[in-house]
Amino acid sequence: MDQTIIDEIIKIVGKENALTSHEERKCYSFDARTDGTIPDLVVFPTSAQEVSQILILANKHRFPVIPRGQGSGLTGGSIPINGGVVLTFTRMNKILEIDAKNLVAVVEPGVITFVFQEEVAKYGLFYPPDPASYKYSSIGGNVAECSGGPNSLKYGVTRDYVLGLEVVKGTGEIINTGVKTMKGVVGYDLTRLFVGSEGTLGVITKIILKLIPAPEAKATILALFSHVEDTAEAVSGIVAARIVPSTIEFMDQASIRCSEQANPMGIPEDIEGLLLIEIDGDGDAIKTLAQKIKTVLVQHNATDVKLTQDPVEAEKLWQARRVVSQATYNLNPVKIAEDVVVPRSNIPTLIRFLEETGKKHGIPILSFGHAGDGNFHVSLMIKDTKEDYEKAHKAVEEIFSETIRLGGTLSGEHGIGTAKAPYIGMELSPVVIETMKSIKRIFDPNYILNPGKIFVAN
C-alpha cells in the first residue's frame, strides 16, 4: 500500500490505535490454525464511523480490509491473503446495555464472551453460547463465525441469540438490522445474513443479544465406556429416550489419553470412550432426569458413572474435556482441526470411519466434541513433513466425503475461511454458490472485505 494511504488511515484512528512495525503486523498474519500474509497496517477502530471512513478509502484505492476479533479462529477467517488493513476490535469492548426487564443486551464486538456471561449472571440471566474459546474469544468473532459450543444441544448457537446488528457495509454505509424485541418480521432478515458471513459482507460494530433466565440448578455426569461403539450408541439412546441435556460431550480413547497426560484423573487406559453430560433446569426435576440418563448409560454398558451437583466437583470433571484440544499436541506438533457434523443416528458410523481412516493413513486421528448435536472436532495430528501433510490432505477429503454421505455438513461452528474453501463444492451446488457470490457483490461490489474467504475465488 502507498504510504500516503497508510498515513490517511492513521489520521482516522489516531497513532495510538495503529501498528506499523513489521514485528507487530506479523502477529496479525495468522489465527489459531492458519498462516496468511503480513498486513500493510493494523488498526484498532473505536467507532462505526471510523470503520466507515476506512472502508470508503478502501473502495477508492482498492485495498483489502480484514475484520478481526481475538484471532482464535481455526479456518483462517481473519487472516490477510494479500496484505491490506486488519481492523482489530479488541478496543471496542464495552457492554453498552443490559436490560434485565426485557432480557436483552447491547455490546460492542470486542467484548469477551466469558466476561459478558459473568456480567449478565449478576442479574440472574444467562447467555448460553459457549465456544471452547469462550474465555478469550470475542462476541463479534462469535457472531461472524456463528460459533456454537457444548450448550448448543439444548440452547442453540450464536445466531439464535442475535436480535440485531450495527454493520458497516463493504461500501462504507452504516446500517442497523433487526430489533430489540423478541419478535420482528419487517422486511428481509438481514441480521441472520450477516451472522456467520465471516466478515465478507460487512463489519459488525454493535450487537443486540437475547438473554434468558439462568437455570435454577445443574447436574454433571461423567460416564466411561470400554468400547467406543457403546459410547456412540449411548448418545443415540439418550436422544431416543426423549431426554434433552444441555450438553453431551464425547471423547475417544486417544483424546482421553492426551487429556490424562495433561490433567490426570485416573481414567483407566482401556477406556475407549467418555461422555460428559450436563443437565439444567428445575432443582427437583434435575434429580429425576439424572437418574433417567444414568439408566440409559448403564443399559449401554457404561463401566463407571459419576454424578454431581457440586459446582467444584463438576469443574473437576470438566477438566478432562477442557484440556484435550491443547493436550493433543503431545502426539505430534501439527494439528489439522476439522468440525464436521452428522445426524445423531449416524454418530457410531462416523466414529468407526474416523478410526479406520487413521489406521489406513498411519496418522493419529482424534475425535471429541459435541456428540449431543452430532458435531465432532476431528483432529489430525501430524509431523511437520511433506509426507504427513499429503496423508492428512487425503484423509480430510475422505472424512468430508463420508460426512456428506451420512447426511452431514463440513462445518458446525468453525466456518469455512481459507482452510475449507477448496471443499465447499462437496456440499453446495454451483447454483447455490453463485447465489451466495451474488449476495457478496451487492454488499461489497469491489471485493474489499475479507477477500479469499469462503469461496476459493470470490
Buried (B, 14 or more C-beta within 10 A) or exposed (E): BEEEBBEBBBEBBEEEBBBEEEEEBBBBBBBBBBEBBBBBBBBBBBBBEBBBBBBBBBBEEEBBBBBBBBBBBBBBBBBBBEBBBBBBBBBBBEBEEBBBEEBBBBBBBBBBBBBBBEBBEEBEBBBBBBBBBBBEBBBBBBBBBBBBBBBBBBBBBBBBBBBBBBBBBBBBEBBBBBBBEEEBEEEEEBBBBBBBBBBBBBBBBBBBBBBEEBBEBBBBBBBBBBBBBBBBBBBBBBBEEEBBBBBBBBBBBBBBBBBBEBBEBEBEEEBBBBBBBBBBBEEEEBBEBBEBBBEBBEEBBBBBBBBBBEEEBBEBBBBBBBBBBEBBBEBBEBBBBBBBBBBBBBBBBBBEBBBEBBEEBEBBBBBBBBBBBBBBBBBBBBBEEEEBBEBBBBBBEBBBEBBBEBEBBBBBBBBBBBBBBEBBEEBBEEEEBEEBEEEBEEBBEBBBBBBBBBBEEB
